[in-house]
Each structure stands twice: as structure tokens, then as C-alpha cells.
Amino acid sequence: MTMPDIPLFDSLTHPTLDGTWISGAPCNNTLVELETAMAASNVRWACAVGMKDIGGYALEAYADQIRSASQKIFPVAYYDFNESHTAREISRQLDEIVRCGYSAIKLHPGFSRIDIRSRSLREVLNEAGSRGLPVLLCTFLYRQPYLATPCSYLDFAPLLSDLPENSRIILLHGGDVNLLGLMEIIRPSPNVLLDLSFTLCRYEGSSVDLDIRYLFQNFDQRICVGSDNPQFSLAQFRRRFDELSADIDLEKRKNAAHRNLLSIFSIDAI
């Protein structure tokens, strides 16, 4: 069996300190296991994203573990959002994240009960941008028990409409079944990427496959891809990327596969 030709940059993996995942049960979800899976599927780079209260996550310990491994796995901090945080608290938390050596932050509207229309959310995005921190912002909005107020993908339009030029945003899961609508919203925002992690694998066999192919063909410079491991394996991620990007121009495939994320993170393709 030959190695897939195009290396991938996985936008979203979740290795944990103790190898467990959301249920708390052991699932071999370790950094070592991630590195093994990356080698097997030609996933050359990956974001390792910590999740509060999952797998023994602790801000400094998680960064230390990820940074002690491959130089091509980049630690992403869970930003502990609170609607009542003052500007001082936002700055304190982001400064601590930078001190620990994180490459980016993740904001999770479901777990953190974030209203997309929140002024505090806009302030976090602005302050992260001023520190050179890309923001991974989850767009899967169906976990209603976690939400303070039900949101729509349309609520991302005012949030992203006046971002500072130094902001870099990755919209995780690409609005799921609202892929094309969210792409239209972000078109005027060159520093925003539409990410296809989870969505790439979750809706296999549905009409979403056609939307993903359309994005590969027509918006190759505005998208990125990922697994959401351990929700989906890197082997599944590899297979789905190869299937859905088949017959697409090689340069466009490379843009989606890794170039766009390398650019967002200011990484040389080594």
C-alpha cells in the first residue's frame, strides 16, 4: 500500500493527558497514539486541542506535554470563557496562555454557554488577535442544553464583520450542514478559514458531500480540513479527504490539505 501523496494538516485533534475522552473511559487517546496515527496516514501537522475538565486537562501541563513531542503538533488552549469577564480578566487569561507557549486558543460555544452575539466574545477575539493568537471557534450549534441562548450560523455575520486586521479565525466544523451559507458570510474576511473537521466524516453519503466538493473546487484558499479525533480516526479523515478531493486540481488540494493552515499559523512547510 502506497503512502497518500498529499500531506495533511489536521486542524482538530484532542489527545489528553490521561488518554481518556468525554465519557471519561480509557480510549487510548494519547499523544503517542496520535503520533502513530499521523505517521500511518501522512498527516504531517496537527493541532492538539485541550478541553476543560476532560482527560486531566491543565493549562500548563497540557502545553508542556504537547511541546515536548513532535515540533509539528501545535498546542491549542481551551479558553475558559465567562460572559462576565472584565477586560482585565480577558487579558490575564490570554497572557497566561501565551506564557505557556500555546499556538492558538479554542472557544467552545456549547461547553462554555457562549452567545455568539456576545460583546465579550468579540472582545476575546480582538484581544487574541492583538497577541497573534489564532482562534478556533466551534460552529456546531446543536448542543442546546449547553447554550445560554439558541444561536444560528447567521449570527456569525455581525461577529466577523469588523474584526481587526490582525485577527485570524478558524471556524471549526464549517457551520456543519450550513457550509455554503457560512462560506458566503466569511467571503469578505480574508483572515477567516472555514474548517471541515468533524463535518468531513460525520455526514458521509449525504448531500453535504456535494457541498464539500464544491468548496474544494471553488474556495480552496478559504478552507482547511481535520478529523476531530478521537471522534473520528485519522484514517477516516485521510480516506474522506482523498475521496472528496479526487479529480480536483493538485494545487487546490494542497491549499485545503495544509497550505491554508500553515499560513494562518505562520509556519513554513518543512
VOLUMTOR-86067 format. One record per residue (C-alpha): residue number from 1; x, y, z. Coordinates in steps of 0.2 Angstrom, whole numbers, plus 5000, padded with zeros to 4 digits. Last residue first. Layout:
<rec guba="NUM" u="X" v="Y" w="Z"/>
...
//
This chain:
<rec guba="270" u="5045" v="5109" w="5032"/>
<rec guba="269" u="5031" v="5119" w="5026"/>
<rec guba="268" u="5035" v="5136" w="5035"/>
<rec guba="267" u="5023" v="5140" w="5048"/>
<rec guba="266" u="5014" v="5157" w="5050"/>
<rec guba="265" u="4999" v="5148" w="5059"/>
<rec guba="264" u="4986" v="5155" w="5047"/>
<rec guba="263" u="4998" v="5152" w="5033"/>
<rec guba="262" u="5001" v="5134" w="5038"/>
<rec guba="261" u="4983" v="5132" w="5039"/>
<rec guba="260" u="4980" v="5137" w="5022"/>
<rec guba="259" u="4994" v="5127" w="5015"/>
<rec guba="258" u="4989" v="5110" w="5023"/>
<rec guba="257" u="4976" v="5100" w="5014"/>
<rec guba="256" u="4964" v="5114" w="5008"/>
<rec guba="255" u="4978" v="5123" w="4998"/>
<rec guba="254" u="4986" v="5106" w="4993"/>
<rec guba="253" u="4970" v="5100" w="4985"/>
<rec guba="252" u="4969" v="5117" w="4975"/>
<rec guba="251" u="4987" v="5114" w="4969"/>
<rec guba="250" u="4983" v="5097" w="4963"/>
<rec guba="249" u="4967" v="5101" w="4954"/>
<rec guba="248" u="4952" v="5092" w="4960"/>
<rec guba="247" u="4949" v="5075" w="4952"/>
<rec guba="246" u="4948" v="5067" w="4970"/>
<rec guba="245" u="4945" v="5080" w="4983"/>
<rec guba="244" u="4930" v="5071" w="4991"/>
<rec guba="243" u="4938" v="5053" w="4991"/>
<rec guba="242" u="4956" v="5058" w="4997"/>
<rec guba="241" u="4949" v="5069" w="5011"/>
<rec guba="240" u="4937" v="5056" w="5016"/>
<rec guba="239" u="4950" v="5042" w="5017"/>
<rec guba="238" u="4963" v="5053" w="5026"/>
<rec guba="237" u="4950" v="5058" w="5039"/>
<rec guba="236" u="4944" v="5040" w="5042"/>
<rec guba="235" u="4962" v="5035" w="5044"/>
<rec guba="234" u="4964" v="5050" w="5056"/>
<rec guba="233" u="4951" v="5042" w="5067"/>
<rec guba="232" u="4934" v="5051" w="5070"/>
<rec guba="231" u="4928" v="5057" w="5087"/>
<rec guba="230" u="4945" v="5054" w="5093"/>
<rec guba="229" u="4950" v="5064" w="5083"/>
<rec guba="228" u="4940" v="5080" w="5077"/>
<rec guba="227" u="4947" v="5074" w="5059"/>
<rec guba="226" u="4953" v="5090" w="5051"/>
<rec guba="225" u="4952" v="5101" w="5035"/>
<rec guba="224" u="4955" v="5118" w="5029"/>
<rec guba="223" u="4945" v="5131" w="5019"/>
<rec guba="222" u="4947" v="5148" w="5011"/>
<rec guba="221" u="4960" v="5146" w="4998"/>
<rec guba="220" u="4951" v="5131" w="4990"/>
<rec guba="219" u="4935" v="5140" w="4988"/>
<rec guba="218" u="4929" v="5134" w="4971"/>
<rec guba="217" u="4934" v="5116" w="4969"/>
<rec guba="216" u="4937" v="5111" w="4986"/>
<rec guba="215" u="4921" v="5121" w="4992"/>
<rec guba="214" u="4910" v="5112" w="4979"/>
<rec guba="213" u="4917" v="5095" w="4984"/>
<rec guba="212" u="4912" v="5099" w="5002"/>
<rec guba="211" u="4894" v="5105" w="4996"/>
<rec guba="210" u="4892" v="5089" w="4986"/>
<rec guba="209" u="4897" v="5078" w="5001"/>
<rec guba="208" u="4884" v="5088" w="5012"/>
<rec guba="207" u="4871" v="5080" w="5001"/>
<rec guba="206" u="4873" v="5065" w="5012"/>
<rec guba="205" u="4884" v="5049" w="5010"/>
<rec guba="204" u="4896" v="5054" w="5023"/>
<rec guba="203" u="4889" v="5067" w="5035"/>
<rec guba="202" u="4900" v="5065" w="5050"/>
<rec guba="201" u="4917" v="5062" w="5041"/>
<rec guba="200" u="4920" v="5079" w="5033"/>
<rec guba="199" u="4909" v="5088" w="5046"/>
<rec guba="198" u="4920" v="5083" w="5060"/>
<rec guba="197" u="4934" v="5094" w="5054"/>
<rec guba="196" u="4929" v="5105" w="5039"/>
<rec guba="195" u="4936" v="5122" w="5043"/>
<rec guba="194" u="4931" v="5138" w="5035"/>
<rec guba="193" u="4945" v="5150" w="5037"/>
<rec guba="192" u="4944" v="5168" w="5042"/>
<rec guba="191" u="4959" v="5180" w="5038"/>
<rec guba="190" u="4952" v="5185" w="5021"/>
<rec guba="189" u="4935" v="5192" w="5029"/>
<rec guba="188" u="4924" v="5197" w="5014"/>
<rec guba="187" u="4920" v="5179" w="5010"/>
<rec guba="186" u="4915" v="5175" w="5028"/>
<rec guba="185" u="4896" v="5176" w="5026"/>
<rec guba="184" u="4896" v="5167" w="5009"/>
<rec guba="183" u="4906" v="5152" w="5017"/>
<rec guba="182" u="4894" v="5151" w="5031"/>
<rec guba="181" u="4879" v="5149" w="5019"/>
<rec guba="180" u="4889" v="5136" w="5009"/>
<rec guba="179" u="4893" v="5125" w="5024"/>
<rec guba="178" u="4876" v="5126" w="5033"/>
<rec guba="177" u="4876" v="5107" w="5036"/>
<rec guba="176" u="4891" v="5109" w="5048"/>
<rec guba="175" u="4894" v="5128" w="5051"/>
<rec guba="174" u="4912" v="5125" w="5045"/>
<rec guba="173" u="4916" v="5112" w="5058"/>
<rec guba="172" u="4928" v="5124" w="5067"/>
<rec guba="171" u="4928" v="5142" w="5061"/>
<rec guba="170" u="4946" v="5146" w="5061"/>
<rec guba="169" u="4949" v="5164" w="5065"/>
<rec guba="168" u="4965" v="5175" w="5062"/>
<rec guba="167" u="4963" v="5193" w="5069"/>
<rec guba="166" u="4977" v="5205" w="5064"/>
<rec guba="165" u="4966" v="5215" w="5053"/>
<rec guba="164" u="4954" v="5219" w="5067"/>
<rec guba="163" u="4937" v="5210" w="5065"/>
<rec guba="162" u="4923" v="5221" w="5059"/>
<rec guba="161" u="4910" v="5209" w="5051"/>
<rec guba="160" u="4915" v="5193" w="5060"/>
<rec guba="159" u="4903" v="5194" w="5074"/>
<rec guba="158" u="4890" v="5203" w="5064"/>
<rec guba="157" u="4890" v="5188" w="5051"/>
<rec guba="156" u="4892" v="5174" w="5064"/>
<rec guba="155" u="4874" v="5176" w="5070"/>
<rec guba="154" u="4869" v="5169" w="5053"/>
<rec guba="153" u="4875" v="5152" w="5059"/>
<rec guba="152" u="4861" v="5152" w="5071"/>
<rec guba="151" u="4860" v="5153" w="5090"/>
<rec guba="150" u="4850" v="5146" w="5104"/>
<rec guba="149" u="4853" v="5156" w="5120"/>
<rec guba="148" u="4863" v="5151" w="5136"/>
<rec guba="147" u="4869" v="5136" w="5126"/>
<rec guba="146" u="4874" v="5119" w="5134"/>
<rec guba="145" u="4857" v="5111" w="5134"/>
<rec guba="144" u="4856" v="5116" w="5116"/>
<rec guba="143" u="4870" v="5106" w="5109"/>
<rec guba="142" u="4865" v="5109" w="5091"/>
<rec guba="141" u="4876" v="5124" w="5087"/>
<rec guba="140" u="4892" v="5116" w="5079"/>
<rec guba="139" u="4901" v="5132" w="5075"/>
<rec guba="138" u="4917" v="5130" w="5086"/>
<rec guba="137" u="4929" v="5144" w="5086"/>
<rec guba="136" u="4947" v="5141" w="5084"/>
<rec guba="135" u="4956" v="5157" w="5087"/>
<rec guba="134" u="4973" v="5162" w="5080"/>
<rec guba="133" u="4984" v="5170" w="5093"/>
<rec guba="132" u="4995" v="5185" w="5087"/>
<rec guba="131" u="4993" v="5194" w="5104"/>
<rec guba="130" u="4982" v="5208" w="5096"/>
<rec guba="129" u="4972" v="5195" w="5088"/>
<rec guba="128" u="4968" v="5186" w="5105"/>
<rec guba="127" u="4962" v="5203" w="5111"/>
<rec guba="126" u="4950" v="5206" w="5097"/>
<rec guba="125" u="4943" v="5188" w="5098"/>
<rec guba="124" u="4941" v="5190" w="5116"/>
<rec guba="123" u="4932" v="5207" w="5115"/>
<rec guba="122" u="4920" v="5200" w="5102"/>
<rec guba="121" u="4916" v="5186" w="5113"/>
<rec guba="120" u="4913" v="5198" w="5127"/>
<rec guba="119" u="4900" v="5208" w="5117"/>
<rec guba="118" u="4890" v="5192" w="5115"/>
<rec guba="117" u="4880" v="5189" w="5099"/>
<rec guba="116" u="4888" v="5171" w="5098"/>
<rec guba="115" u="4880" v="5168" w="5115"/>
<rec guba="114" u="4893" v="5157" w="5124"/>
<rec guba="113" u="4887" v="5143" w="5135"/>
<rec guba="112" u="4905" v="5137" w="5138"/>
<rec guba="111" u="4903" v="5119" w="5133"/>
<rec guba="110" u="4892" v="5123" w="5118"/>
<rec guba="109" u="4900" v="5139" w="5112"/>
<rec guba="108" u="4918" v="5131" w="5113"/>
<rec guba="107" u="4932" v="5144" w="5110"/>
<rec guba="106" u="4949" v="5137" w="5106"/>
<rec guba="105" u="4965" v="5146" w="5108"/>
<rec guba="104" u="4981" v="5146" w="5097"/>
<rec guba="103" u="5000" v="5142" w="5097"/>
<rec guba="102" u="5002" v="5139" w="5116"/>
<rec guba="101" u="5018" v="5143" w="5124"/>
<rec guba="100" u="5013" v="5143" w="5142"/>
<rec guba="99" u="5016" v="5162" w="5143"/>
<rec guba="98" u="5004" v="5165" w="5128"/>
<rec guba="97" u="4991" v="5156" w="5138"/>
<rec guba="96" u="4994" v="5166" w="5153"/>
<rec guba="95" u="4993" v="5182" w="5143"/>
<rec guba="94" u="4976" v="5176" w="5136"/>
<rec guba="93" u="4970" v="5173" w="5154"/>
<rec guba="92" u="4976" v="5190" w="5161"/>
<rec guba="91" u="4970" v="5200" w="5146"/>
<rec guba="90" u="4952" v="5193" w="5147"/>
<rec guba="89" u="4952" v="5196" w="5166"/>
<rec guba="88" u="4957" v="5214" w="5163"/>
<rec guba="87" u="4944" v="5217" w="5150"/>
<rec guba="86" u="4931" v="5210" w="5163"/>
<rec guba="85" u="4924" v="5193" w="5162"/>
<rec guba="84" u="4905" v="5192" w="5165"/>
<rec guba="83" u="4901" v="5182" w="5150"/>
<rec guba="82" u="4914" v="5169" w="5155"/>
<rec guba="81" u="4925" v="5159" w="5143"/>
<rec guba="80" u="4938" v="5147" w="5149"/>
<rec guba="79" u="4949" v="5147" w="5133"/>
<rec guba="78" u="4954" v="5129" w="5129"/>
<rec guba="77" u="4972" v="5131" w="5124"/>
<rec guba="76" u="4979" v="5124" w="5107"/>
<rec guba="75" u="4996" v="5115" w="5107"/>
<rec guba="74" u="5004" v="5113" w="5090"/>
<rec guba="73" u="5010" v="5096" w="5083"/>
<rec guba="72" u="5023" v="5098" w="5070"/>
<rec guba="71" u="5038" v="5100" w="5083"/>
<rec guba="70" u="5034" v="5082" w="5088"/>
<rec guba="69" u="5033" v="5079" w="5107"/>
<rec guba="68" u="5039" v="5090" w="5122"/>
<rec guba="67" u="5028" v="5104" w="5115"/>
<rec guba="66" u="5012" v="5094" w="5118"/>
<rec guba="65" u="5017" v="5088" w="5135"/>
<rec guba="64" u="5022" v="5106" w="5141"/>
<rec guba="63" u="5006" v="5114" w="5134"/>
<rec guba="62" u="4995" v="5101" w="5143"/>
<rec guba="61" u="5004" v="5103" w="5159"/>
<rec guba="60" u="5002" v="5122" w="5159"/>
<rec guba="59" u="4984" v="5123" w="5156"/>
<rec guba="58" u="4978" v="5108" w="5165"/>
<rec guba="57" u="4967" v="5094" w="5156"/>
<rec guba="56" u="4966" v="5078" w="5165"/>
<rec guba="55" u="4957" v="5069" w="5151"/>
<rec guba="54" u="4942" v="5081" w="5150"/>
<rec guba="53" u="4938" v="5095" w="5163"/>
<rec guba="52" u="4942" v="5109" w="5151"/>
<rec guba="51" u="4947" v="5103" w="5133"/>
<rec guba="50" u="4964" v="5104" w="5126"/>
<rec guba="49" u="4967" v="5105" w="5107"/>
<rec guba="48" u="4982" v="5097" w="5098"/>
<rec guba="47" u="4983" v="5105" w="5081"/>
<rec guba="46" u="4991" v="5094" w="5069"/>
<rec guba="45" u="5005" v="5093" w="5056"/>
<rec guba="44" u="5011" v="5079" w="5044"/>
<rec guba="43" u="4996" v="5068" w="5042"/>
<rec guba="42" u="5003" v="5055" w="5031"/>
<rec guba="41" u="4990" v="5042" w="5036"/>
<rec guba="40" u="5002" v="5030" w="5046"/>
<rec guba="39" u="5013" v="5043" w="5053"/>
<rec guba="38" u="4998" v="5053" w="5060"/>
<rec guba="37" u="4991" v="5038" w="5068"/>
<rec guba="36" u="5007" v="5034" w="5077"/>
<rec guba="35" u="5009" v="5052" w="5083"/>
<rec guba="34" u="4991" v="5052" w="5089"/>
<rec guba="33" u="4994" v="5036" w="5099"/>
<rec guba="32" u="5009" v="5044" w="5107"/>
<rec guba="31" u="4999" v="5059" w="5111"/>
<rec guba="30" u="4986" v="5048" w="5120"/>
<rec guba="29" u="4968" v="5044" w="5117"/>
<rec guba="28" u="4970" v="5026" w="5121"/>
<rec guba="27" u="4951" v="5025" w="5124"/>
<rec guba="26" u="4950" v="5025" w="5143"/>
<rec guba="25" u="4933" v="5030" w="5149"/>
<rec guba="24" u="4930" v="5048" w="5155"/>
<rec guba="23" u="4915" v="5049" w="5143"/>
<rec guba="22" u="4922" v="5064" w="5135"/>
<rec guba="21" u="4939" v="5057" w="5132"/>
<rec guba="20" u="4953" v="5047" w="5141"/>
<rec guba="19" u="4971" v="5045" w="5137"/>
<rec guba="18" u="4977" v="5053" w="5154"/>
<rec guba="17" u="4985" v="5069" w="5147"/>
<rec guba="16" u="4973" v="5070" w="5133"/>
<rec guba="15" u="4975" v="5069" w="5114"/>
<rec guba="14" u="4961" v="5080" w="5106"/>
<rec guba="13" u="4964" v="5083" w="5087"/>
<rec guba="12" u="4957" v="5097" w="5077"/>
<rec guba="11" u="4965" v="5106" w="5062"/>
<rec guba="10" u="4974" v="5091" w="5055"/>
<rec guba="9" u="4987" v="5097" w="5042"/>
<rec guba="8" u="4988" v="5084" w="5028"/>
<rec guba="7" u="5002" v="5078" w="5017"/>
<rec guba="6" u="4997" v="5075" w="4999"/>
<rec guba="5" u="5003" v="5058" w="4991"/>
<rec guba="4" u="4994" v="5045" w="5001"/>
<rec guba="3" u="5008" v="5032" w="5006"/>
<rec guba="2" u="5007" v="5017" w="4995"/>
<rec guba="1" u="5000" v="5000" w="5000"/>
//
